[in-house]
Amino acid sequence: MELLHSGKVRDVYADGDDLILVTSDRISIYDVILPTPIPDKGKILTQLSLWWFDQLSDVIPNHVISATDVPAEWSGRAIRCERLEMVMVECIARGYLAGSGLRDYERNRTISGNVLPEGLVESSRLPEPIFTPSTKEPVGGGHDEPLTFDQTVDRVGKELAEELRRVTLEVYRRGSEIAAAKGIVIADTKIEVGYANGTLKLGDEVLTPDSSRFWGADEWKPGSVPRYLDKQFLRDWSGQLTDWNRTAPGPEIPDEVVEATRNRYVEVYERLTGDRWS
């Protein structure tokens, strides 16, 4: 096998016509890979993504060929998948006001060109989910930048932009319904898609703590900051540091923060799938 690409979290190998996607225990925030791994993170992300791919198979096909036909040393954290010609747009859906969306709203009551009503506060549920795409920058190429829908049309054309919006919002809607039944709020999520033989397919990961913002439904209340069940917890920890400016190299993560981060990933996996992580 040939290593084709090593990203912030995943390593991609060529194996004949197929790709082997290996999810490491690396973690990144603000597009910076931190030097401390989170134990089991790669396996949790892989297994949770596989679970979601099954739940969403009637919404959009995905790139998975096999979760077992992979080298033994990567068992549990790798999938054999199709090669996709990736669409160079990060597809983001937001159903609640948080993160960069909150900051944008506070500036001018819009997020990526979506006009929102007055009176919303942190963690408010939006009147309806919105599509807020961004650029897709390579590792080391800078931060992803927000795109309006019109800017997305300029990049990929009107037909594809409309399909990206439709698929992203439907993945979010379906995922939110499933998660709500398990007592979890999905505030927002990001998906990546690409083409295989002319068919648009879901790739990379889907509805994981790396790509989504999860809250416990019983802890959510507009105007407050719910307990995060995703890597936002790590971003908040880094925000307390006075000697890091969100550029490489990233800071070492203390043991207690590593454990608390891992516990959140495990909790999300167990609550969503109903299976015990072992």
Backbone hydrogen bonds in HBPLUS format (Angstrom, degrees):
<---DONOR---> <-ACCEPTOR-->    atom                        ^
c    i                          cat <-CA-CA->   ^        H-A-AA   ^      H-
h    n   atom  resd res      DA  || num        DHA   H-A  angle D-A-AA Bond
n    s   type  num  typ     dist DA aas  dist angle  dist       angle   num
A0002-GLU N   A0014-ALA O   3.20 MM  12  5.16 154.8  2.27 135.9 143.1     1
A0014-ALA N   A0002-GLU O   2.78 MM  12  5.16 157.4  1.83 146.2 152.1     2
A0004-LEU N   A0012-VAL O   2.73 MM   8  5.57 160.4  1.77 155.1 161.8     3
A0005-HIS N   A0012-VAL O   3.30 MM   7  5.16 155.2  2.37 138.6 140.6     4
A0012-VAL N   A0005-HIS O   2.79 MM   7  5.16 166.9  1.80 159.9 163.4     5
A0007-GLY N   A0010-ARG O   2.71 MM   3  5.18 167.4  1.72 165.6 164.2     6
A0024-SER N   A0009-VAL O   3.03 MM  15  5.60 163.4  2.06 151.8 154.9     7
A0011-ASP N   A0022-VAL O   2.87 MM  11  5.16 160.0  1.91 150.3 156.2     8
A0022-VAL N   A0011-ASP O   2.89 MM  11  5.16 179.0  1.89 163.9 163.6     9
A0013-TYR N   A0020-ILE O   2.96 MM   7  5.02 165.1  1.98 143.9 148.9    10
A0020-ILE N   A0013-TYR O   2.81 MM   7  5.02 158.2  1.86 142.3 148.5    11
A0015-ASP N   A0018-ASP O   2.95 MM   3  5.22 174.9  1.95 143.9 143.0    12
A0018-ASP N   A0015-ASP O   3.13 MM   3  5.22 144.7  2.26 129.3 124.2    13
A0019-LEU N   A0081-CYS O   2.92 MM  62  5.25 164.8  1.95 158.1 159.9    14
A0081-CYS N   A0019-LEU O   2.81 MM  62  5.25 167.5  1.82 154.8 158.7    15
A0021-LEU N   A0079-ILE O   2.93 MM  58  5.41 162.6  1.96 162.8 163.4    16
A0079-ILE N   A0021-LEU O   3.06 MM  58  5.41 146.6  2.18 137.3 147.2    17
A0023-THR N   A0077-ARG O   2.87 MM  54  5.46 176.7  1.87 165.9 166.3    18
A0038-ILE N   A0025-ASP O   2.93 MM  13  5.31 162.1  1.97 148.1 149.5    19
A0034-LEU N   A0027-ILE O   2.95 MM   7  5.97 170.4  1.96 162.4 164.2    20
A0029-ILE N   A0032-VAL O   3.00 MM   3  5.39 148.0  2.10 148.0 147.5    21
A0032-VAL N   A0029-ILE O   2.94 MM   3  5.39 154.7  2.01 113.7 121.4    22
A0041-LYS N   A0038-ILE O   3.06 MM   3  5.58 160.1  2.10 138.9 142.0    23
A0044-ILE N   A0040-ASP O   2.96 MM   4  6.17 163.9  1.98 162.1 167.2    24
A0045-LEU N   A0041-LYS O   2.93 MM   4  6.13 169.4  1.94 158.6 161.0    25
A0046-THR N   A0042-GLY O   3.06 MM   4  6.15 158.9  2.10 141.4 147.5    26
A0047-GLN N   A0043-LYS O   2.91 MM   4  6.04 174.2  1.91 155.4 156.9    27
A0048-LEU N   A0044-ILE O   2.89 MM   4  5.93 159.5  1.93 151.2 157.3    28
A0049-SER N   A0045-LEU O   2.92 MM   4  5.95 157.3  1.97 143.3 150.0    29
A0050-LEU N   A0046-THR O   2.98 MM   4  6.22 159.9  2.02 150.2 155.6    30
A0051-TRP N   A0047-GLN O   3.08 MM   4  6.28 152.6  2.16 139.1 146.3    31
A0052-TRP N   A0048-LEU O   2.95 MM   4  6.26 158.3  2.00 150.2 155.9    32
A0053-PHE N   A0049-SER O   2.75 MM   4  6.00 158.1  1.80 156.1 162.7    33
A0054-ASP N   A0050-LEU O   3.23 MM   4  6.47 153.0  2.31 143.3 148.7    34
A0055-GLN N   A0051-TRP O   3.19 MM   4  6.55 153.7  2.26 141.7 148.9    35
A0055-GLN N   A0052-TRP O   2.96 MM   3  4.88 108.8  2.48  93.6 111.0    36
A0056-LEU N   A0052-TRP O   2.92 MM   4  6.09 142.6  2.06 154.0 164.2    37
A0057-SER N   A0054-ASP O   3.46 MM   3  5.28 172.1  2.46 103.7 105.6    38
A0059-VAL N   A0056-LEU O   2.83 MM   3  5.23 156.5  1.89 116.2 124.2    39
A0060-ILE N   A0056-LEU O   3.25 MM   4  6.56 159.6  2.29 168.6 173.2    40
A0202-LEU N   A0061-PRO O   2.78 MM 141  6.18 163.4  1.81 145.7 148.6    41
A0063-HIS N   A0202-LEU O   3.02 MM 139  6.21 134.8  2.23 175.3 170.2    42
A0082-GLU N   A0063-HIS O   2.82 MM  19  5.13 153.3  1.89 144.5 152.9    43
A0065-ILE N   A0080-ARG O   2.74 MM  15  5.37 162.9  1.76 151.4 149.0    44
A0066-SER N   A0080-ARG O   3.08 MM  14  5.05 159.2  2.13 134.2 136.6    45
A0080-ARG N   A0066-SER O   2.77 MM  14  5.05 170.9  1.78 166.1 166.4    46
A0070-VAL N   A0068-THR O   2.83 MM   2  5.51 136.3  2.02 104.6  91.4    47
A0074-TRP N   A0071-PRO O   2.93 MM   3  5.65 158.1  1.98 121.8 128.8    48
A0075-SER N   A0072-ALA O   3.09 MM   3  5.06 166.5  2.10 111.6 112.5    49
A0077-ARG N   A0074-TRP O   2.99 MM   3  5.57 159.6  2.03 135.3 141.8    50
A0085-GLU N   A0195-TYR O   2.83 MM 110  4.95 162.4  1.86 138.9 143.7    51
A0195-TYR N   A0085-GLU O   2.95 MM 110  4.95 157.0  2.01 121.3 123.7    52
A0087-VAL N   A0193-VAL O   2.94 MM 106  5.97 178.4  1.94 148.0 148.0    53
A0089-VAL N   A0087-VAL O   2.80 MM   2  5.60 142.2  1.94  98.8  90.8    54
A0090-GLU N   A0134-SER O   2.90 MM  44  5.09 159.3  1.95 144.8 148.4    55
A0134-SER N   A0090-GLU O   3.02 MM  44  5.09 147.3  2.13 138.6 146.5    56
A0091-CYS N   A0191-ILE O   3.21 MM 100  5.28 154.2  2.28 171.6 164.2    57
A0191-ILE N   A0091-CYS O   2.79 MM 100  5.28 160.4  1.83 153.8 160.0    58
A0132-THR N   A0092-ILE O   2.82 MM  40  5.21 164.3  1.85 145.2 150.3    59
A0093-ALA N   A0189-THR O   2.94 MM  96  5.53 158.4  1.98 155.2 162.4    60
A0189-THR N   A0093-ALA O   2.96 MM  96  5.53 153.2  2.03 154.5 161.4    61
A0094-ARG N   A0130-ILE O   2.95 MM  36  5.39 157.1  2.00 151.1 158.6    62
A0130-ILE N   A0094-ARG O   2.89 MM  36  5.39 156.0  1.95 149.4 155.5    63
A0095-GLY N   A0187-ALA O   2.86 MM  92  5.42 174.6  1.87 159.8 160.0    64
A0126-LEU N   A0095-GLY O   2.85 MM  31  5.44 171.0  1.86 137.3 140.3    65
A0096-TYR N   A0187-ALA O   3.22 MM  91  4.91 133.6  2.45 146.3 140.4    66
A0097-LEU N   A0124-SER O   2.85 MM  27  5.30 146.3  1.97 146.4 157.6    67
A0123-SER N   A0097-LEU O   2.70 MM  26  4.80 157.5  1.74 157.5 155.9    68
A0102-LEU N   A0098-ALA O   3.25 MM   4  4.72 148.1  2.35  98.4 103.7    69
A0102-LEU N   A0099-GLY O   3.13 MM   3  5.42 124.1  2.46 102.2 114.8    70
A0103-ARG N   A0099-GLY O   3.27 MM   4  6.70 157.8  2.32 147.2 153.0    71
A0104-ASP N   A0100-SER O   2.93 MM   4  6.17 157.8  1.98 149.6 155.3    72
A0105-TYR N   A0101-GLY O   2.94 MM   4  6.10 161.7  1.97 147.8 153.1    73
A0106-GLU N   A0102-LEU O   2.96 MM   4  6.17 157.8  2.01 151.7 157.2    74
A0107-ARG N   A0103-ARG O   3.26 MM   4  6.47 133.5  2.49 136.3 147.3    75
A0107-ARG N   A0104-ASP O   3.08 MM   3  5.22 133.9  2.30  98.5 111.3    76
A0108-ASN N   A0104-ASP O   3.17 MM   4  6.55 165.5  2.19 161.8 162.5    77
A0109-ARG N   A0105-TYR O   2.77 MM   4  4.14 150.7  1.86 128.4 130.1    78
A0116-LEU N   A0109-ARG O   2.93 MM   7  5.59 172.0  1.93 165.0 162.4    79
A0111-ILE N   A0114-ASN O   2.98 MM   3  5.11 149.1  2.07 133.3 142.1    80
A0114-ASN N   A0111-ILE O   2.85 MM   3  5.11 165.0  1.87 119.4 122.1    81
A0124-SER N   A0121-VAL O   2.92 MM   3  5.43 157.3  1.97 142.3 141.3    82
A0223-GLY N   A0122-GLU O   2.67 MM 101  4.90 162.9  1.70 169.5 169.6    83
A0147-LEU N   A0133-PRO O   2.90 MM  14  5.40 156.4  1.96 141.6 134.4    84
A0135-THR N   A0145-GLU O   2.77 MM  10  5.24 153.9  1.84 144.6 152.3    85
A0141-GLY N   A0138-PRO O   2.81 MM   3  5.04 155.0  1.88 135.4 134.6    86
A0152-THR N   A0148-THR O   3.00 MM   4  6.28 145.6  2.12 142.9 152.6    87
A0152-THR N   A0149-PHE O   3.06 MM   3  4.94 118.6  2.46  91.8 107.5    88
A0153-VAL N   A0149-PHE O   2.88 MM   4  6.25 152.3  1.96 150.5 158.2    89
A0154-ASP N   A0150-ASP O   3.03 MM   4  6.34 153.0  2.10 143.8 150.6    90
A0155-ARG N   A0151-GLN O   3.11 MM   4  6.38 138.6  2.29 135.9 146.3    91
A0155-ARG N   A0152-THR O   3.04 MM   3  5.04 124.3  2.36  94.3 108.9    92
A0156-VAL N   A0152-THR O   2.92 MM   4  6.18 164.8  1.94 162.2 164.6    93
A0157-GLY N   A0153-VAL O   2.69 MM   4  4.51 145.5  1.81 132.5 138.1    94
A0161-ALA N   A0157-GLY O   2.99 MM   4  6.06 159.2  2.04 150.3 157.1    95
A0162-GLU N   A0158-LYS O   2.96 MM   4  6.11 159.6  2.01 152.2 156.7    96
A0163-GLU N   A0159-GLU O   3.11 MM   4  6.36 150.4  2.20 141.6 149.9    97
A0164-LEU N   A0160-LEU O   2.80 MM   4  6.06 156.9  1.85 156.0 162.3    98
A0165-ARG N   A0161-ALA O   3.04 MM   4  6.26 159.2  2.08 146.1 151.4    99
A0166-ARG N   A0162-GLU O   2.95 MM   4  6.17 161.1  1.99 145.1 150.5   100
A0167-VAL N   A0163-GLU O   2.91 MM   4  6.02 175.6  1.91 155.5 156.7   101
A0168-THR N   A0164-LEU O   2.96 MM   4  5.93 164.0  1.98 147.3 152.6   102
A0169-LEU N   A0165-ARG O   3.07 MM   4  6.11 167.6  2.09 149.7 153.1   103
A0170-GLU N   A0166-ARG O   2.99 MM   4  6.13 149.5  2.09 145.0 154.1   104
A0171-VAL N   A0167-VAL O   2.86 MM   4  6.05 160.4  1.90 154.5 159.2   105
A0172-TYR N   A0168-THR O   3.02 MM   4  6.22 159.4  2.06 144.7 150.8   106
A0173-ARG N   A0169-LEU O   2.83 MM   4  5.99 156.7  1.88 141.5 148.5   107
A0174-ARG N   A0170-GLU O   2.89 MM   4  6.00 174.5  1.89 153.5 155.0   108
A0175-GLY N   A0171-VAL O   2.86 MM   4  5.88 163.2  1.89 146.8 152.6   109
A0176-SER N   A0172-TYR O   2.81 MM   4  5.84 156.6  1.86 147.3 153.9   110
A0177-GLU N   A0173-ARG O   3.06 MM   4  6.28 154.8  2.13 146.8 152.9   111
A0178-ILE N   A0174-ARG O   3.11 MM   4  6.39 164.2  2.13 154.3 157.9   112
A0179-ALA N   A0175-GLY O   2.88 MM   4  6.03 166.4  1.90 152.3 156.7   113
A0180-ALA N   A0176-SER O   2.84 MM   4  5.86 155.0  1.91 144.0 151.1   114
A0181-ALA N   A0177-GLU O   3.36 MM   4  6.58 149.0  2.46 140.8 146.9   115
A0182-LYS N   A0179-ALA O   2.81 MM   3  5.08 145.2  1.93 106.1 117.7   116
A0184-ILE N   A0179-ALA O   3.01 MM   5  5.08 164.3  2.03 133.5 133.0   117
A0183-GLY N   A0180-ALA O   3.05 MM   3  5.00 164.0  2.08 106.1 108.9   118
A0217-ALA N   A0183-GLY O   2.86 MM  34  5.12 171.5  1.87 130.3 131.3   119
A0185-VAL N   A0215-TRP O   2.76 MM  30  5.03 167.2  1.78 152.9 156.9   120
A0215-TRP N   A0185-VAL O   2.89 MM  30  5.03 155.0  1.95 146.7 152.8   121
A0187-ALA N   A0213-ARG O   2.78 MM  26  5.32 150.4  1.87 161.9 166.7   122
A0213-ARG N   A0188-ASP O   3.02 MM  25  5.46 156.5  2.07 146.5 147.4   123
A0190-LYS N   A0211-SER O   2.88 MM  21  5.36 132.6  2.10 146.1 160.7   124
A0203-GLY N   A0192-GLU O   2.96 MM  11  5.67 170.9  1.96 156.6 153.5   125
A0194-GLY N   A0201-LYS O   2.97 MM   7  5.49 153.5  2.04 149.9 158.6   126
A0201-LYS N   A0194-GLY O   2.71 MM   7  5.49 165.1  1.73 165.4 170.5   127
A0196-ALA N   A0199-THR O   2.98 MM   3  5.31 153.5  2.05 141.0 148.0   128
A0199-THR N   A0196-ALA O   3.02 MM   3  5.31 165.5  2.04 114.3 118.9   129
A0211-SER N   A0208-THR O   3.08 MM   3  5.27 134.1  2.30 102.4 114.4   130
A0212-SER N   A0208-THR O   2.90 MM   4  5.74 120.8  2.26 153.3 167.7   131
A0231-LYS N   A0209-PRO O   3.26 MM  22  6.09 165.5  2.29 146.6 142.3   132
A0229-LEU N   A0214-PHE O   3.04 MM  15  5.17 158.0  2.09 143.8 143.2   133
A0219-GLU N   A0216-GLY O   2.92 MM   3  5.28 156.1  1.97 112.7 120.6   134
A0220-TRP N   A0217-ALA O   3.36 MM   3  5.31 161.6  2.39 100.3 105.6   135
A0224-SER N   A0221-LYS O   3.12 MM   3  5.79 147.7  2.23 147.1 147.4   136
A0233-PHE N   A0230-ASP O   3.32 MM   3  6.28 162.3  2.36 123.0 125.0   137
A0234-LEU N   A0231-LYS O   2.95 MM   3  5.16 128.3  2.22 100.5 113.2   138
A0235-ARG N   A0231-LYS O   3.16 MM   4  6.63 150.7  2.25 144.4 152.6   139
A0236-ASP N   A0232-GLN O   2.87 MM   4  6.15 160.3  1.91 155.7 160.1   140
A0237-TRP N   A0233-PHE O   3.06 MM   4  6.32 150.4  2.15 138.6 146.7   141
A0238-SER N   A0234-LEU O   2.95 MM   4  6.22 159.7  2.00 148.7 153.6   142
A0239-GLY N   A0235-ARG O   2.98 MM   4  6.25 137.4  2.16 142.6 154.6   143
A0239-GLY N   A0236-ASP O   3.19 MM   3  5.03 126.2  2.49  90.2 104.2   144
A0240-GLN N   A0237-TRP O   3.11 MM   3  5.63 159.2  2.15 112.2 118.5   145
A0241-LEU N   A0238-SER O   3.02 MM   3  5.37 160.4  2.06 111.0 117.4   146
A0257-VAL N   A0254-PRO O   3.06 MM   3  5.36 127.3  2.35 104.8 118.4   147
A0258-VAL N   A0254-PRO O   2.95 MM   4  6.27 154.2  2.01 155.0 163.5   148
A0259-GLU N   A0255-ASP O   2.95 MM   4  6.22 164.4  1.98 154.6 157.8   149
A0260-ALA N   A0256-GLU O   3.07 MM   4  6.16 158.0  2.12 135.8 142.0   150
A0261-THR N   A0257-VAL O   2.91 MM   4  6.00 151.5  2.00 143.4 150.9   151
A0262-ARG N   A0258-VAL O   2.93 MM   4  6.18 169.9  1.94 156.0 158.5   152
A0263-ASN N   A0259-GLU O   2.90 MM   4  6.07 160.1  1.94 149.8 155.6   153
A0264-ARG N   A0260-ALA O   3.28 MM   4  6.46 144.6  2.41 135.6 143.1   154
A0264-ARG N   A0261-THR O   3.10 MM   3  5.30 125.4  2.41 100.4 113.9   155
A0265-TYR N   A0261-THR O   3.21 MM   4  6.62 155.2  2.28 151.3 157.7   156
A0266-VAL N   A0262-ARG O   2.97 MM   4  6.26 164.2  1.99 159.8 164.0   157
A0267-GLU N   A0263-ASN O   2.90 MM   4  6.04 158.4  1.95 143.8 150.2   158
A0268-VAL N   A0264-ARG O   3.02 MM   4  6.23 164.2  2.05 150.5 153.5   159
A0269-TYR N   A0265-TYR O   3.08 MM   4  6.29 166.7  2.10 149.2 153.1   160
A0270-GLU N   A0266-VAL O   2.91 MM   4  6.13 170.4  1.92 159.2 161.2   161
A0271-ARG N   A0267-GLU O   2.90 MM   4  6.00 164.8  1.93 153.6 157.9   162
A0272-LEU N   A0268-VAL O   2.98 MM   4  6.00 163.4  2.01 152.3 156.7   163
A0273-THR N   A0269-TYR O   2.98 MM   4  5.95 167.9  1.99 154.7 157.7   164
A0274-GLY N   A0270-GLU O   2.88 MM   4  5.20 142.7  2.02 130.5 140.7   165
